[in-house]
Structures are given as structure tokens and as C-alpha cells.
Amino acid sequence: MDDGTMTALFEAHPALQGYDGILHGGLIGALLDAVMTHLLLHRGIPAMTAEIGIRYMKPVPCTGTMHLAARMDLE
């Protein structure tokens, strides 16, 4: 994006559920990791994830489209 944000769309599917009707948390983590890493690589910053911590605030349904976004906070 023009503002330096990396975005992606992901189409969820019931076959990807962890708990009934809820997208598997490991997949959510992998998607977040991918959009963050792609932002860095797109900016020419070689990187790989050594550690990631995620606090899940709400369940994500395993149907519909997910809008993912990452941006660098330079503060």
C-alpha cells in the first residue's frame, strides 16, 4: 500500500477449523507471521521469525474472508 502497509486476503474454509466453527489458532499465527515477514522482505530487510507471541482476543470464524495487515512502527 502507499502508506507502507502490507495487506493480504485469506479465504477461510471449514476444513481449517480447530474448535467447531473456529479457525485453527496455529493457522492464524502462520498467517500473521507471513504478512509481517513479507512486509520486511518487500522493504529489502532480510528477516525470519525467531520467536512469536500471540494473544488471541476473539475467535475467528472458519468461513469468510480475512483481511490481514502489517505495518512497521518506527517509533
C-alpha beads as a LAMMPS data file, in Angstrom:
LAMMPS data file: protein, C-alpha beads

75 atoms
74 bonds

1 atom types
1 bond types

-500.0 500.0 xlo xhi
-500.0 500.0 ylo yhi
-500.0 500.0 zlo zhi

Masses

1 110.0

Atoms # bond

1 1 1 0.000 0.000 0.000
2 1 1 1.099 3.607 -0.452
3 1 1 1.311 4.130 3.320
4 1 1 3.840 1.279 3.716
5 1 1 1.288 -1.242 4.954
6 1 1 1.387 -4.809 3.659
7 1 1 -2.051 -6.363 3.213
8 1 1 -3.385 -9.740 2.209
9 1 1 -6.703 -11.521 1.903
10 1 1 -7.264 -15.088 3.054
11 1 1 -10.370 -17.121 2.319
12 1 1 -11.132 -19.283 5.354
13 1 1 -12.685 -22.735 4.976
14 1 1 -14.387 -25.106 7.452
15 1 1 -11.694 -27.739 6.823
16 1 1 -9.266 -25.359 8.600
17 1 1 -11.143 -25.267 11.897
18 1 1 -9.607 -26.083 15.244
19 1 1 -12.627 -25.933 17.515
20 1 1 -16.080 -26.242 15.983
21 1 1 -16.613 -23.293 13.635
22 1 1 -13.383 -21.542 14.733
23 1 1 -10.277 -21.154 12.537
24 1 1 -7.288 -23.077 13.922
25 1 1 -5.063 -20.805 16.053
26 1 1 -1.863 -22.184 14.537
27 1 1 -3.046 -21.166 11.091
28 1 1 -3.927 -17.681 12.329
29 1 1 -0.410 -17.381 13.755
30 1 1 1.148 -18.548 10.491
31 1 1 -0.884 -16.010 8.500
32 1 1 0.144 -13.160 10.803
33 1 1 3.777 -14.260 10.617
34 1 1 3.615 -14.410 6.816
35 1 1 2.195 -10.905 6.339
36 1 1 4.755 -9.424 8.770
37 1 1 7.672 -11.225 7.113
38 1 1 6.532 -10.248 3.624
39 1 1 6.436 -6.601 4.714
40 1 1 10.074 -6.767 5.793
41 1 1 11.215 -8.673 2.706
42 1 1 9.347 -6.242 0.438
43 1 1 11.311 -3.410 2.073
44 1 1 14.597 -5.242 1.444
45 1 1 15.087 -6.236 5.082
46 1 1 16.210 -9.876 5.306
47 1 1 14.364 -11.472 8.207
48 1 1 12.942 -14.647 9.635
49 1 1 10.886 -15.212 12.736
50 1 1 12.862 -16.470 15.733
51 1 1 10.016 -16.124 18.206
52 1 1 6.390 -15.041 18.053
53 1 1 3.861 -14.427 20.804
54 1 1 0.170 -14.050 20.046
55 1 1 -2.712 -13.295 22.373
56 1 1 -5.993 -14.309 20.771
57 1 1 -8.672 -11.810 21.786
58 1 1 -11.665 -13.169 19.872
59 1 1 -12.421 -16.340 17.923
60 1 1 -12.062 -16.170 14.144
61 1 1 -14.822 -17.926 12.194
62 1 1 -13.665 -20.532 9.700
63 1 1 -15.812 -19.044 6.954
64 1 1 -15.460 -15.787 5.055
65 1 1 -12.537 -13.616 4.061
66 1 1 -9.841 -12.474 6.477
67 1 1 -8.172 -9.110 5.892
68 1 1 -4.565 -9.220 7.144
69 1 1 -2.343 -6.164 7.527
70 1 1 1.133 -5.362 8.828
71 1 1 2.976 -2.089 9.172
72 1 1 6.294 -1.038 10.637
73 1 1 6.220 1.137 13.734
74 1 1 9.435 3.155 13.648
75 1 1 8.905 4.893 16.990

Bonds

1 1 1 2
2 1 2 3
3 1 3 4
4 1 4 5
5 1 5 6
6 1 6 7
7 1 7 8
8 1 8 9
9 1 9 10
10 1 10 11
11 1 11 12
12 1 12 13
13 1 13 14
14 1 14 15
15 1 15 16
16 1 16 17
17 1 17 18
18 1 18 19
19 1 19 20
20 1 20 21
21 1 21 22
22 1 22 23
23 1 23 24
24 1 24 25
25 1 25 26
26 1 26 27
27 1 27 28
28 1 28 29
29 1 29 30
30 1 30 31
31 1 31 32
32 1 32 33
33 1 33 34
34 1 34 35
35 1 35 36
36 1 36 37
37 1 37 38
38 1 38 39
39 1 39 40
40 1 40 41
41 1 41 42
42 1 42 43
43 1 43 44
44 1 44 45
45 1 45 46
46 1 46 47
47 1 47 48
48 1 48 49
49 1 49 50
50 1 50 51
51 1 51 52
52 1 52 53
53 1 53 54
54 1 54 55
55 1 55 56
56 1 56 57
57 1 57 58
58 1 58 59
59 1 59 60
60 1 60 61
61 1 61 62
62 1 62 63
63 1 63 64
64 1 64 65
65 1 65 66
66 1 66 67
67 1 67 68
68 1 68 69
69 1 69 70
70 1 70 71
71 1 71 72
72 1 72 73
73 1 73 74
74 1 74 75
